[in-house]
Amino acid sequence: MPVTTLAGHQVHVNEEGFLTDPAEWSRDLAVTLAGQIGIELTDAHWKVLEFLRSDFAERGETATLRRVSAVGGVPVKALFALFPQKPAKKMAYIAGLPKPIGCV
């Protein structure tokens, strides 16, 4: 696994830049990851990221867009506004989690 330095910390990433060890994630790192894809995190973003990380800890897989909407309580339309274009991929990337199953 490649290792890169982000926000002053060495982290393990895959070929697409996703963290391979969710335990290496931090809020500071999330801000850096979001900035790399042009997103400035707000309280609404943090709500989604915290849900994703909590859900991943319980289930062992990254929640899909539908799950974030249905269980996390954030409408799909809002997710597209917060994480434009490919929200599921961007949410997982910033949250330090694997891409959701079925995400290209």
DSSP file (Angstrom, degrees, kcal/mol; ACC not computed):
  #  RESIDUE AA STRUCTURE BP1 BP2  ACC     N-H-->O    O-->H-N    N-H-->O    O-->H-N    TCO  KAPPA ALPHA  PHI   PSI    X-CA   Y-CA   Z-CA
    1    1 A M              0   0    0      0, 0.0    13,-0.1     0, 0.0     2,-0.0   0.000 360.0 360.0 360.0 131.9    0.0    0.0    0.0
    2    2 A P        -     0   0    0      0, 0.0    11,-2.5     0, 0.0     2,-0.4  -0.340 360.0-146.4 -65.0 150.1    1.3    3.4   -0.9
    3    3 A V  E     +A   12   0A   0      9,-0.2     2,-0.3     7,-0.0     9,-0.2  -0.963  20.3 175.3-118.2 136.7    2.0    5.8    2.0
    4    4 A T  E     -A   11   0A   0      7,-2.7     7,-3.2    -2,-0.4     2,-0.6  -0.912  29.6-118.4-135.2 163.6    1.5    9.6    1.6
    5    5 A T  E     +A   10   0A   0     -2,-0.3     2,-0.4     5,-0.2     5,-0.2  -0.924  35.8 167.3-108.7 122.4    1.7   12.5    4.0
    6    6 A L  E >   -A    9   0A   0      3,-2.8     3,-2.5    -2,-0.6    23,-0.1  -0.998  68.4  -4.5-133.6 136.1   -1.4   14.5    4.6
    7    7 A A  T 3  S-     0   0    0     -2,-0.4    -1,-0.1     1,-0.3     3,-0.1   0.834 130.8 -56.8  50.8  35.4   -2.0   17.2    7.2
    8    8 A G  T 3  S+     0   0    0      1,-0.2     2,-0.4    21,-0.0    -1,-0.3   0.553 118.4 104.5  78.3   7.5    1.4   16.3    8.7
    9    9 A H  E <  S-A    6   0A   0     -3,-2.5    -3,-2.8    15,-0.0     2,-0.5  -0.955  70.4-124.9-123.8 140.9    0.6   12.6    9.1
   10   10 A Q  E     +A    5   0A   0     -2,-0.4     2,-0.3    -5,-0.2    -5,-0.2  -0.712  37.5 178.9 -80.8 129.7    1.7    9.6    7.1
   11   11 A V  E     -A    4   0A   0     -7,-3.2    -7,-2.7    -2,-0.5     2,-0.4  -0.951  29.2-119.5-132.5 151.8   -1.3    7.6    6.0
   12   12 A H  E     +A    3   0A   0     -2,-0.3     8,-2.3    -9,-0.2     9,-0.6  -0.776  37.9 176.2 -91.3 131.5   -1.8    4.5    3.9
   13   13 A V  B     -B   19   0B   0    -11,-2.5     6,-0.2    -2,-0.4     2,-0.1  -0.889  24.6-124.8-131.5 161.1   -3.9    5.0    0.7
   14   14 A N    >   -     0   0    0      4,-2.1     3,-1.7    -2,-0.3     6,-0.0  -0.298  49.8 -80.7 -92.8-173.3   -4.9    2.9   -2.2
   15   15 A E  T 3  S+     0   0    0      1,-0.3    -1,-0.0     2,-0.1    -2,-0.0   0.706 131.8  50.7 -64.6 -19.7   -4.3    3.7   -5.9
   16   16 A E  T 3  S-     0   0    0      2,-0.1    -1,-0.3     0, 0.0    -3,-0.0   0.469 120.6-105.8 -95.0  -3.3   -7.3    6.1   -5.9
   17   17 A G  S <  S+     0   0    0     -3,-1.7     2,-0.2     1,-0.3    -2,-0.1   0.464  72.1 141.9  94.1   1.8   -6.2    7.9   -2.8
   18   18 A F        -     0   0    0      1,-0.1    -4,-2.1     2,-0.0    -1,-0.3  -0.568  60.0-105.5 -76.1 138.8   -8.7    6.5   -0.4
   19   19 A L  B     -B   13   0B   0     74,-0.3    -6,-0.3    -2,-0.2    -1,-0.1  -0.383  24.5-161.0 -59.9 138.5   -7.4    5.7    3.1
   20   20 A T  S    S+     0   0    0     -8,-2.3    -7,-0.1     1,-0.2    -1,-0.1   0.547  82.4  50.5 -98.6 -10.3   -6.9    2.0    3.6
   21   21 A D    >   -     0   0    0     -9,-0.6     3,-2.5     1,-0.1     4,-0.3  -0.884  66.7-164.7-128.2  99.7   -6.9    2.2    7.4
   22   22 A P  G >  S+     0   0    0      0, 0.0     3,-1.4     0, 0.0    -1,-0.1   0.728  86.3  70.3 -57.2 -20.9   -9.9    4.2    8.8
   23   23 A A  G 3  S+     0   0    0      1,-0.3    73,-0.0    -3,-0.1    -3,-0.0   0.686  88.0  64.2 -70.1 -16.7   -8.1    4.5   12.1
   24   24 A E  G <  S+     0   0    0     -3,-2.5    -1,-0.3    72,-0.1     2,-0.1   0.554  83.4 106.0 -81.0  -7.3   -5.6    6.9   10.5
   25   25 A W    <   +     0   0    0     -3,-1.4     2,-0.3    -4,-0.3    70,-0.1  -0.380  42.7 169.8 -74.1 148.7   -8.4    9.4    9.9
   26   26 A S     >  -     0   0    0     -2,-0.1     4,-2.3     1,-0.1     5,-0.1  -0.951  48.1-106.2-147.5 166.3   -8.8   12.6   12.0
   27   27 A R  H  > S+     0   0    0     -2,-0.3     4,-1.9     2,-0.2     5,-0.1   0.890 121.9  53.0 -62.4 -38.6  -10.9   15.7   11.7
   28   28 A D  H  > S+     0   0    0      1,-0.2     4,-1.8     2,-0.2    -1,-0.2   0.910 108.9  49.4 -62.0 -41.5   -7.8   17.7   10.6
   29   29 A L  H  > S+     0   0    0      1,-0.2     4,-3.0     2,-0.2    -2,-0.2   0.891 106.6  56.1 -64.7 -39.1   -7.2   15.1    7.9
   30   30 A A  H  X S+     0   0    0     -4,-2.3     4,-2.8     1,-0.2     5,-0.2   0.904 105.2  51.7 -59.1 -42.1  -10.8   15.4    6.8
   31   31 A V  H  X S+     0   0    0     -4,-1.9     4,-2.2     2,-0.2    -1,-0.2   0.914 112.2  46.6 -61.3 -42.3  -10.4   19.1    6.3
   32   32 A T  H  X S+     0   0    0     -4,-1.8     4,-1.7     2,-0.2    -2,-0.2   0.934 113.0  48.2 -64.7 -47.1   -7.3   18.5    4.1
   33   33 A L  H  X S+     0   0    0     -4,-3.0     4,-0.8     1,-0.2    -2,-0.2   0.913 112.5  49.0 -61.0 -43.4   -9.0   15.7    2.1
   34   34 A A  H ><>S+     0   0    0     -4,-2.8     5,-2.7     1,-0.2     3,-1.1   0.919 108.5  53.5 -62.4 -43.6  -12.1   18.0    1.5
   35   35 A G  H ><5S+     0   0    0     -4,-2.2     3,-1.3     1,-0.3    -1,-0.2   0.844 100.6  61.5 -60.3 -34.1   -9.9   20.9    0.4
   36   36 A Q  H 3<5S+     0   0    0     -4,-1.7    -1,-0.3     1,-0.3    -2,-0.2   0.764 110.8  39.5 -65.2 -24.5   -8.2   18.6   -2.1
   37   37 A I  T <<5S-     0   0    0     -3,-1.1    -1,-0.3    -4,-0.8    -2,-0.2   0.173 123.6-100.5-112.5  17.8  -11.5   18.2   -3.9
   38   38 A G  T < 5S+     0   0    0     -3,-1.3     2,-0.5     1,-0.2    -3,-0.2   0.747  77.5 131.4  79.4  25.5  -12.7   21.7   -3.5
   39   39 A I      < -     0   0    0     -5,-2.7     2,-0.6    -6,-0.1    -1,-0.2  -0.944  42.6-156.7-115.5 130.7  -15.1   21.3   -0.5
   40   40 A E        -     0   0    0     -2,-0.5     2,-0.2    -5,-0.1     5,-0.1  -0.925  30.3-123.2-102.2 118.8  -15.1   23.5    2.6
   41   41 A L        +     0   0    0     -2,-0.6     2,-0.2   -10,-0.1   -10,-0.0  -0.388  32.9 179.0 -72.6 133.6  -16.6   21.6    5.5
   42   42 A T     >  -     0   0    0     -2,-0.2     4,-2.3    40,-0.0     5,-0.2  -0.628  49.3 -89.3-116.7 177.6  -19.6   23.0    7.3
   43   43 A D  H  > S+     0   0    0      1,-0.2     4,-2.1    -2,-0.2     5,-0.1   0.871 128.3  56.1 -57.5 -36.6  -21.7   21.6   10.2
   44   44 A A  H  > S+     0   0    0      2,-0.2     4,-1.5     1,-0.2    -1,-0.2   0.896 107.2  48.5 -64.1 -40.0  -23.9   19.9    7.6
   45   45 A H  H  > S+     0   0    0      1,-0.2     4,-2.7     2,-0.2    -2,-0.2   0.931 109.5  52.6 -62.7 -45.5  -20.9   18.1    6.1
   46   46 A W  H  X S+     0   0    0     -4,-2.3     4,-2.9     1,-0.2     5,-0.3   0.869 104.0  56.9 -61.2 -36.8  -19.7   17.0    9.6
   47   47 A K  H  X S+     0   0    0     -4,-2.1     4,-1.9     1,-0.2    -1,-0.2   0.932 111.2  43.2 -58.5 -45.4  -23.1   15.5   10.3
   48   48 A V  H  X S+     0   0    0     -4,-1.5     4,-2.7     2,-0.2    -2,-0.2   0.930 114.5  49.3 -66.2 -46.2  -22.8   13.3    7.3
   49   49 A L  H  X S+     0   0    0     -4,-2.7     4,-2.4     1,-0.2     5,-0.2   0.900 111.1  49.4 -62.4 -41.4  -19.2   12.4    8.0
   50   50 A E  H  X S+     0   0    0     -4,-2.9     4,-2.3     2,-0.2    -1,-0.2   0.892 111.2  49.7 -66.1 -39.1  -19.9   11.5   11.6
   51   51 A F  H  X S+     0   0    0     -4,-1.9     4,-3.1    -5,-0.3     5,-0.3   0.949 110.9  50.2 -61.6 -47.7  -22.9    9.3   10.5
   52   52 A L  H  X S+     0   0    0     -4,-2.7     4,-2.5     1,-0.2    11,-0.2   0.922 113.0  45.2 -57.3 -46.7  -20.7    7.6    7.9
   53   53 A R  H  X S+     0   0    0     -4,-2.4     4,-2.1     2,-0.2    -1,-0.2   0.901 115.5  46.7 -67.0 -40.9  -17.9    6.8   10.4
   54   54 A S  H  X S+     0   0    0     -4,-2.3     4,-1.6     2,-0.2    -2,-0.2   0.925 114.1  47.6 -65.5 -45.2  -20.3    5.7   13.1
   55   55 A D  H  X S+     0   0    0     -4,-3.1     4,-2.8     1,-0.2     5,-0.4   0.893 111.3  51.4 -64.1 -40.3  -22.2    3.5   10.6
   56   56 A F  H  X S+     0   0    0     -4,-2.5     4,-2.8    -5,-0.3    -1,-0.2   0.906 106.9  53.7 -63.0 -41.4  -19.0    2.0    9.3
   57   57 A A  H  < S+     0   0    0     -4,-2.1    -1,-0.2     1,-0.2    -2,-0.2   0.855 116.1  39.8 -62.2 -34.6  -17.8    1.2   12.8
   58   58 A E  H  < S+     0   0    0     -4,-1.6    -2,-0.2    -5,-0.1    -1,-0.2   0.886 129.6  25.7 -80.2 -41.4  -21.1   -0.7   13.4
   59   59 A R  H  < S-     0   0    0     -4,-2.8    -3,-0.2     2,-0.2    -2,-0.2   0.672  90.9-130.0-103.6 -21.2  -21.5   -2.4   10.0
   60   60 A G  S  < S+     0   0    0     -4,-2.8     2,-0.3    -5,-0.4    -4,-0.1   0.606  78.7  80.9  79.8  10.3  -18.0   -2.7    8.6
   61   61 A E  S    S-     0   0    0     -6,-0.3     2,-0.3    -5,-0.1    -2,-0.2  -0.989  86.9 -97.8-145.0 154.6  -18.9   -1.2    5.2
   62   62 A T        -     0   0    0     -2,-0.3    39,-0.5    37,-0.3    -9,-0.1  -0.527  44.2-113.8 -74.9 131.9  -19.4    2.3    3.9
   63   63 A A        -     0   0    0     -2,-0.3    -1,-0.1   -11,-0.2     2,-0.1  -0.324  27.6-125.8 -64.4 143.5  -23.0    3.4    3.8
   64   64 A T     >  -     0   0    0      1,-0.1     4,-2.5    35,-0.1     5,-0.2  -0.342  29.3-100.8 -79.9 168.9  -24.5    4.0    0.4
   65   65 A L  H  > S+     0   0    0      1,-0.2     4,-2.1     2,-0.2     5,-0.2   0.912 124.9  52.9 -55.6 -44.3  -26.2    7.3   -0.6
   66   66 A R  H  > S+     0   0    0      1,-0.2     4,-3.1     2,-0.2     5,-0.2   0.898 109.3  48.2 -61.4 -41.6  -29.6    5.7    0.0
   67   67 A R  H  >>S+     0   0    0      2,-0.2     4,-2.9     1,-0.2     5,-1.4   0.910 109.1  52.6 -67.2 -41.9  -28.6    4.6    3.5
   68   68 A V  H  <5S+     0   0    0     -4,-2.5     6,-1.3     3,-0.2     4,-0.2   0.897 115.7  42.7 -60.1 -38.4  -27.2    8.0    4.5
   69   69 A S  H  X5S+     0   0    0     -4,-2.1     4,-0.8    -5,-0.2    -2,-0.2   0.957 121.6  37.2 -71.2 -51.2  -30.5    9.5    3.4
   70   70 A A  H  <5S+     0   0    0     -4,-3.1    -3,-0.2    -5,-0.2    -2,-0.2   0.922 134.1  21.0 -71.2 -45.7  -32.8    6.9    4.9
   71   71 A V  T  <5S+     0   0    0     -4,-2.9    -3,-0.2    -5,-0.2    -2,-0.1   0.843 127.2  47.2 -93.9 -38.7  -30.9    6.1    8.2
   72   72 A G  T  4<S-     0   0    0     -5,-1.4    -3,-0.2    -4,-0.2    -2,-0.2   0.656 101.3-129.7 -80.2 -15.8  -28.8    9.3    8.5
   73   73 A G     <  +     0   0    0     -4,-0.8    -4,-0.2    -6,-0.3    -3,-0.1   0.709  63.4 128.9  78.5  20.6  -31.7   11.6    7.8
   74   74 A V        -     0   0    0     -6,-1.3    -1,-0.2   -26,-0.0    -2,-0.1  -0.942  60.2-122.4-111.2 117.6  -30.1   13.7    5.1
   75   75 A P    >>  -     0   0    0      0, 0.0     4,-1.9     0, 0.0     3,-0.5  -0.217  17.6-122.4 -57.5 144.5  -32.1   14.0    1.9
   76   76 A V  H 3> S+     0   0    0      1,-0.3     4,-2.2     2,-0.2     5,-0.2   0.883 113.4  57.4 -55.0 -41.4  -30.3   12.8   -1.3
   77   77 A K  H 3> S+     0   0    0      1,-0.2     4,-1.4     2,-0.2    -1,-0.3   0.890 106.5  48.9 -58.5 -39.9  -30.8   16.3   -2.8
   78   78 A A  H <> S+     0   0    0     -3,-0.5     4,-2.6     2,-0.2    -1,-0.2   0.866 107.4  55.3 -67.8 -36.6  -28.9   17.8    0.1
   79   79 A L  H  X S+     0   0    0     -4,-1.9     4,-2.8     1,-0.2    -2,-0.2   0.900 107.1  49.8 -63.6 -39.8  -26.1   15.2   -0.3
   80   80 A F  H  < S+     0   0    0     -4,-2.2    -1,-0.2     1,-0.2    -2,-0.2   0.835 111.7  49.2 -67.2 -31.6  -25.7   16.3   -3.9
   81   81 A A  H  < S+     0   0    0     -4,-1.4    -2,-0.2    -5,-0.2    -1,-0.2   0.893 116.1  41.9 -72.6 -39.8  -25.5   19.9   -2.8
   82   82 A L  H  < S+     0   0    0     -4,-2.6    -2,-0.2     1,-0.3    -3,-0.2   0.877 130.2  25.7 -73.7 -38.5  -23.0   19.2   -0.1
   83   83 A F  S  < S-     0   0    0     -4,-2.8    -1,-0.3    -5,-0.2     7,-0.2  -0.704  92.8-149.1-128.1  76.7  -20.8   16.8   -2.2
   84   84 A P        -     0   0    0      0, 0.0     2,-1.6     0, 0.0    -3,-0.1  -0.019  62.2  -3.5 -56.2 149.8  -21.4   17.8   -5.8
   85   85 A Q  S    S+     0   0    0     -5,-0.2    -2,-0.1     1,-0.1    -4,-0.0  -0.531 137.9  25.8  73.7 -78.6  -21.3   15.4   -8.7
   86   86 A K  S  > S+     0   0    0     -2,-1.6     4,-2.4     1,-0.2     5,-0.2  -0.655  70.5 168.4-115.8  75.8  -20.3   12.1   -7.1
   87   87 A P  H  > S+     0   0    0      0, 0.0     4,-3.0     0, 0.0     5,-0.3   0.869  72.0  52.1 -61.0 -41.7  -21.5   12.4   -3.5
   88   88 A A  H  > S+     0   0    0      1,-0.2     4,-2.0     2,-0.2     5,-0.2   0.925 114.1  43.7 -62.1 -43.7  -21.0    8.8   -2.3
   89   89 A K  H  > S+     0   0    0      2,-0.2     4,-2.3     1,-0.2    -1,-0.2   0.919 116.4  46.6 -66.2 -44.7  -17.4    8.7   -3.5
   90   90 A K  H  X S+     0   0    0     -4,-2.4     4,-2.4     2,-0.2     5,-0.2   0.888 111.2  51.4 -67.9 -39.5  -16.6   12.1   -2.1
   91   91 A M  H  X S+     0   0    0     -4,-3.0     4,-2.2    -5,-0.2    -1,-0.2   0.939 112.8  45.5 -62.1 -46.7  -18.3   11.5    1.3
   92   92 A A  H  X>S+     0   0    0     -4,-2.0     5,-2.8    -5,-0.3     4,-0.6   0.907 111.9  52.5 -63.5 -42.2  -16.3    8.2    1.7
   93   93 A Y  H ><5S+     0   0    0     -4,-2.3     3,-1.0     1,-0.2   -74,-0.3   0.940 113.3  42.2 -59.1 -49.9  -13.1    9.8    0.6
   94   94 A I  H 3<5S+     0   0    0     -4,-2.4    -1,-0.2     1,-0.2    -2,-0.2   0.850 112.5  54.6 -68.2 -34.1  -13.4   12.7    3.1
   95   95 A A  H 3<5S-     0   0    0     -4,-2.2    -1,-0.2    -5,-0.2    -2,-0.2   0.514 113.0-118.5 -78.2  -4.1  -14.6   10.3    5.9
   96   96 A G  T <<5S+     0   0    0     -3,-1.0    -3,-0.2    -4,-0.6   -71,-0.2   0.822  72.0 126.2  72.9  30.8  -11.5    8.1    5.4
   97   97 A L      < -     0   0    0     -5,-2.8    -1,-0.2    -6,-0.2   -78,-0.2  -0.752  66.2 -90.1-118.8 164.0  -13.5    5.1    4.4
   98   98 A P        -     0   0    0      0, 0.0    -1,-0.1     0, 0.0     3,-0.1  -0.306  56.3 -87.7 -65.7 156.6  -13.6    2.7    1.4
   99   99 A K        -     0   0    0      1,-0.1   -37,-0.3     4,-0.1   -10,-0.1  -0.369  54.6 -98.1 -58.8 143.7  -15.8    3.6   -1.5
  100  100 A P    >   -     0   0    0      0, 0.0     3,-2.0     0, 0.0   -37,-0.1  -0.313  49.5 -87.4 -61.5 150.9  -19.3    2.2   -1.0
  101  101 A I  T 3  S+     0   0    0    -39,-0.5     3,-0.1     1,-0.3   -40,-0.0  -0.371 117.3  22.9 -58.9 134.0  -20.1   -1.1   -2.8
  102  102 A G  T 3  S+     0   0    0      1,-0.3     2,-0.4    -3,-0.1    -1,-0.3   0.383  89.9 130.3  88.2  -3.4  -21.2   -0.4   -6.3
  103  103 A C    <         0   0    0     -3,-2.0    -1,-0.3     1,-0.1    -4,-0.1  -0.710 360.0 360.0 -85.6 129.3  -19.6    3.0   -6.5
  104  104 A V              0   0    0     -2,-0.4    -1,-0.1    -3,-0.1    -3,-0.0   0.454 360.0 360.0 -93.6 360.0  -17.5    3.5   -9.6
